[in-house]
């Protein structure tokens, strides 16, 4: 019996935003909690006000960035299933994929980099999806995974393409 191994290549929006804003939330919550624990005046109302304000602020950032992403680019859901890619519930064999490359997008969301993966098919279609967080060498985990795959290793490009803004993706 042959088992198909599946890997979801595109993270969910929630996972993307947690990786993006999680460290910021921790940099706010941990010191506030430590100050509350170490202070002599244990004012619970003040702690709840600070935490509530932080939660609302980060939720507002998440929602605004989500809406900007939805407005500017159609992101695909990509799953690696055995020897094929499933892109938005359509199966593509390795022969139908022309190139898979990593894109560092400047000024996509504020002034921070947004890392995308672009898949070009042999019929000229392009699909984009959010990349998982980069490793400490700033390598794309998706490209690294596809480089290790026997059929997709020649299709995955090690070079990262730098683009500026969403408009540069469609030129």
C-alpha positions in Angstrom: 0.0 0.0 0.0 1.5 3.4 -1.1 0.7 6.3 1.2 0.6 9.8 -0.1 2.4 12.3 2.0 0.8 15.7 2.0 2.3 19.0 3.1 0.3 22.2 3.2 2.7 24.8 1.7 0.6 27.9 2.2 0.0 29.0 5.8 -3.3 30.2 7.0 -3.9 33.9 7.5 -4.0 33.3 11.2 -0.7 31.5 11.3 0.9 34.3 9.1 -0.3 37.1 11.4 0.6 35.2 14.6 4.2 34.8 13.3 4.2 38.5 12.3 2.6 40.0 15.4 3.3 37.4 18.0 6.7 38.7 19.1 5.3 42.2 19.4 2.4 41.0 21.5 4.9 39.1 23.8 7.1 42.2 24.1 4.0 44.0 25.5 2.3 41.3 27.5 5.4 39.9 29.4 6.7 43.2 30.8 3.2 44.4 31.8 2.6 41.0 33.5 6.0 41.2 35.3 5.4 44.8 36.4 2.0 43.7 37.7 3.4 40.8 39.6 6.3 42.7 41.1 4.3 45.9 42.0 3.0 46.4 45.5 -0.3 47.8 44.3 -1.9 44.9 42.4 -4.5 47.0 40.5 -6.3 44.4 38.4 -8.4 47.0 36.6 -5.3 48.7 35.2 -3.8 45.4 34.1 -7.1 44.5 32.3 -7.3 47.9 30.6 -3.7 47.5 29.3 -4.3 44.0 28.1 -7.7 44.9 26.5 -6.1 47.9 24.7 -3.3 45.7 23.4 -5.7 43.0 22.2 -7.8 45.6 20.4 -4.8 47.2 18.8 -3.3 44.0 17.5 -6.7 42.8 16.3 -7.1 46.1 14.4 -3.7 45.5 12.8 -4.6 42.0 11.8 -7.9 42.9 10.3 -6.4 45.9 8.4 -3.5 43.9 6.9 -5.9 41.0 6.0 -8.1 43.4 4.1 -5.1 45.0 2.3 -3.9 41.5 1.3 -7.4 40.5 0.1 -7.7 43.8 -1.9 -4.3 43.6 -3.6 -3.6 40.0 -4.3 -5.5 36.7 -4.7 -3.6 34.2 -2.6 -3.9 30.5 -3.4 -4.1 27.5 -1.1 -1.3 25.1 -2.1 -0.8 21.5 -1.0 2.0 19.2 -2.0 0.5 15.7 -2.4 3.0 13.0 -3.3 4.2 13.9 -6.9 1.7 16.7 -7.6 0.7 20.2 -6.4 -2.9 20.9 -5.5 -3.5 24.6 -6.1 -7.0 25.9 -5.2 -8.4 22.4 -5.5 -6.9 21.9 -9.0 -4.2 19.2 -9.3 -1.1 20.0 -11.2 1.5 17.3 -12.1 5.2 18.2 -12.0 5.3 18.5 -15.8 2.7 21.2 -15.7 4.8 23.4 -13.3 7.3 25.6 -15.0 9.0 27.5 -12.1 8.5 28.0 -8.3 10.3 31.0 -6.9 10.4 33.0 -3.7 9.6 36.7 -3.8 10.6 39.3 -1.2 8.0 42.0 -1.6 9.0 45.4 -0.2 6.3 47.9 0.7 3.5 45.3 0.4 2.2 45.7 3.9 3.7 48.8 5.5 7.5 49.0 5.2 8.2 45.4 6.2 9.0 42.6 3.8 6.2 40.2 2.8 7.5 36.8 1.6 5.5 35.2 -1.2 6.0 32.1 -3.3 5.2 32.4 -7.0 4.2 29.3 -9.0 4.3 29.6 -12.8 2.6 26.9 -14.8 3.5 25.8 -18.4 0.2 27.3 -19.7 1.2 30.8 -18.4 -0.8 31.0 -15.2 0.7 32.5 -12.0 -0.3 31.6 -8.5 0.9 33.3 -5.3 0.8 32.3 -1.7 2.3 33.4 1.6 5.5 31.8 2.5 6.1 30.3 5.9 8.4 32.4 8.2 12.0 32.4 6.9 14.7 30.4 8.8 17.7 32.1 10.4 19.5 32.1 7.1 16.6 33.9 5.4 15.8 30.8 3.2 12.3 30.0 2.1 11.1 26.8 3.9 8.8 26.1 0.9 11.7 26.3 -1.7 13.8 24.2 0.6 11.1 21.5 0.8 10.6 21.5 -3.0 14.4 21.4 -3.6 14.4 18.1 -1.6 11.5 16.7 -3.7 12.8 14.5 -6.6 10.3 15.9 -9.2 10.2 19.5 -8.1 13.9 20.1 -7.4 14.6 21.3 -10.9 11.5 23.6 -10.8 12.3 25.4 -7.6 14.6 28.4 -7.8 17.1 29.1 -5.1 17.4 32.8 -6.0 14.9 35.2 -4.3 13.3 37.8 -6.5 13.0 41.3 -4.9 10.0 43.3 -5.9 8.5 46.6 -4.7 4.8 46.8 -4.0 1.9 44.7 -5.2 1.8 46.4 -8.6 5.2 45.0 -9.5 3.8 41.4 -9.2 1.5 41.9 -12.2 3.9 43.5 -14.7 
